[in-house]
Amino acid sequence: MSRRWVIAQAVLRRVLVFVATALGAAVLAQVLLATAPGDAIDTLPNADELRPYLAAEWGLDRPLPARVATAAIRALSLDLGESLTTRPGAPVLDLALEQGGRSLPRVAAAALVAVLAAFLLSQHGRVRRALSLLSALPAVIMALV
């Protein structure tokens, strides 16, 4: 096998692990929300009046497998819902991208410093592994943003 094919397989494997982890997190969140006592509607002062409307709007009236499937499809399509607090009604993805754009220079600078430090200190055998883990932190933070 060629070196390019091996690298492509490694990248594809990591992308698949990322997608599986994101879907797993969405499924786990839905299962935890479904099995918790009560629901978000119970926290409202006029819950009895709004329950039918909000249950249909939020999908709480649907069975758990349907809610999990909807959450997985929404996660794959990058539909993160709408903001309820920061800017009510605004798509959460738009808010995250806006803040991510502001944070990008800081994250890039942190990644550069971490990689540079790892490169300069990589000659020391014992710290090499720890530095490789530390140099990955900015990339993880950037992915979370």
C-alpha positions as CSV (number, residue, x, y, z in Angstrom):
1,M,0.0,0.0,0.0
2,S,1.1,3.5,-0.7
3,R,1.9,6.0,2.0
4,R,-0.9,8.2,0.8
5,W,-3.5,5.5,1.2
6,V,-2.3,4.7,4.7
7,I,-2.6,8.4,5.6
8,A,-6.0,8.6,4.0
9,Q,-7.2,5.6,6.0
10,A,-6.0,7.1,9.2
11,V,-7.7,10.4,8.6
12,L,-10.9,8.6,7.5
13,R,-10.8,6.5,10.7
14,R,-10.5,9.6,12.9
15,V,-13.3,11.4,11.1
16,L,-15.6,8.3,11.6
17,V,-14.7,8.1,15.3
18,F,-15.5,11.9,15.6
19,V,-18.9,11.4,13.9
20,A,-19.7,8.4,16.0
21,T,-18.8,10.2,19.1
22,A,-20.9,13.2,18.2
23,L,-23.9,11.0,17.4
24,G,-23.4,9.0,20.6
25,A,-23.4,12.2,22.6
26,A,-26.6,13.3,21.0
27,V,-28.2,10.0,21.6
28,L,-27.0,9.9,25.3
29,A,-28.3,13.4,25.9
30,Q,-31.7,12.4,24.5
31,V,-31.8,9.2,26.6
32,L,-30.8,11.1,29.8
33,L,-33.4,13.8,29.1
34,A,-36.1,11.2,28.5
35,T,-35.3,9.2,31.6
36,A,-35.0,12.2,34.0
37,P,-38.1,12.8,36.2
38,G,-40.3,15.5,34.8
39,D,-39.4,17.6,31.8
40,A,-38.5,21.2,30.9
41,I,-42.1,22.2,30.7
42,D,-42.6,21.5,34.5
43,T,-40.2,24.4,35.3
44,L,-42.6,27.0,33.8
45,P,-45.1,28.8,36.0
46,N,-47.9,28.3,33.5
47,A,-46.9,24.7,32.5
48,D,-50.5,23.3,32.4
49,E,-51.6,25.9,29.8
50,L,-48.5,25.5,27.6
51,R,-47.9,21.8,27.9
52,P,-49.7,20.6,24.7
53,Y,-48.1,23.3,22.6
54,L,-44.5,23.0,24.0
55,A,-44.6,19.2,24.1
56,A,-45.4,19.2,20.4
57,E,-42.9,21.9,19.6
58,W,-40.0,20.3,21.5
59,G,-41.0,16.7,20.5
60,L,-41.7,15.6,24.1
61,D,-44.9,13.9,23.0
62,R,-43.0,11.5,20.7
63,P,-41.6,8.1,21.7
64,L,-37.9,7.9,22.7
65,P,-36.6,6.2,19.5
66,A,-38.2,8.9,17.3
67,R,-36.7,11.7,19.5
68,V,-33.3,10.0,19.3
69,A,-33.5,9.7,15.5
70,T,-34.6,13.3,15.2
71,A,-31.7,14.4,17.4
72,A,-29.2,12.4,15.3
73,I,-30.5,13.8,12.1
74,R,-30.4,17.3,13.4
75,A,-26.8,16.8,14.7
76,L,-25.7,15.5,11.3
77,S,-27.3,18.5,9.6
78,L,-25.7,20.9,12.1
79,D,-29.1,22.1,13.3
80,L,-28.3,23.0,16.9
81,G,-31.7,24.5,17.6
82,E,-32.6,28.1,18.6
83,S,-31.3,30.2,21.4
84,L,-33.6,30.5,24.3
85,T,-31.6,33.0,26.4
86,T,-28.8,34.8,24.6
87,R,-30.8,35.9,21.6
88,P,-34.1,34.2,21.7
89,G,-35.0,32.7,18.3
90,A,-31.5,33.1,16.8
91,P,-30.0,29.8,15.5
92,V,-27.4,28.5,18.0
93,L,-25.1,27.6,15.1
94,D,-25.0,31.2,14.0
95,L,-24.2,32.4,17.5
96,A,-21.4,29.7,17.8
97,L,-19.9,30.7,14.5
98,E,-19.9,34.4,15.4
99,Q,-18.2,33.7,18.7
100,G,-15.8,31.2,17.1
101,G,-14.7,33.8,14.6
102,R,-13.8,36.1,17.5
103,S,-11.9,33.3,19.2
104,L,-10.1,32.0,16.2
105,P,-7.0,34.3,16.5
106,R,-6.5,33.3,20.2
107,V,-6.9,29.6,19.5
108,A,-4.5,29.8,16.5
109,A,-2.0,31.7,18.7
110,A,-2.3,29.1,21.4
111,A,-1.9,26.3,19.0
112,L,1.2,27.9,17.5
113,V,2.8,28.4,20.9
114,A,1.9,24.8,22.0
115,V,3.3,23.3,18.8
116,L,6.4,25.4,19.0
117,A,7.0,24.5,22.6
118,A,6.5,20.8,21.8
119,F,8.9,21.1,18.9
120,L,11.6,22.8,21.0
121,L,11.3,20.5,23.9
122,S,10.8,17.3,22.0
123,Q,14.5,16.4,22.3
124,H,13.9,15.3,25.9
125,G,12.6,11.7,25.9
126,R,10.4,11.8,29.0
127,V,8.5,15.0,28.2
128,R,8.0,14.1,24.5
129,R,4.8,12.2,25.1
130,A,3.4,14.7,27.5
131,L,4.1,17.6,25.1
132,S,2.4,15.8,22.3
133,L,-0.7,15.6,24.4
134,L,-0.5,19.2,25.4
135,S,0.0,20.4,21.8
136,A,-3.3,18.7,20.9
137,L,-5.3,20.7,23.4
138,P,-5.7,23.9,21.3
139,A,-6.9,21.7,18.4
140,V,-9.5,20.0,20.7
141,I,-10.6,23.4,22.0
142,M,-10.9,24.7,18.5
143,A,-13.0,21.7,17.5
144,L,-15.3,22.3,20.5
145,V,-15.8,25.9,19.5
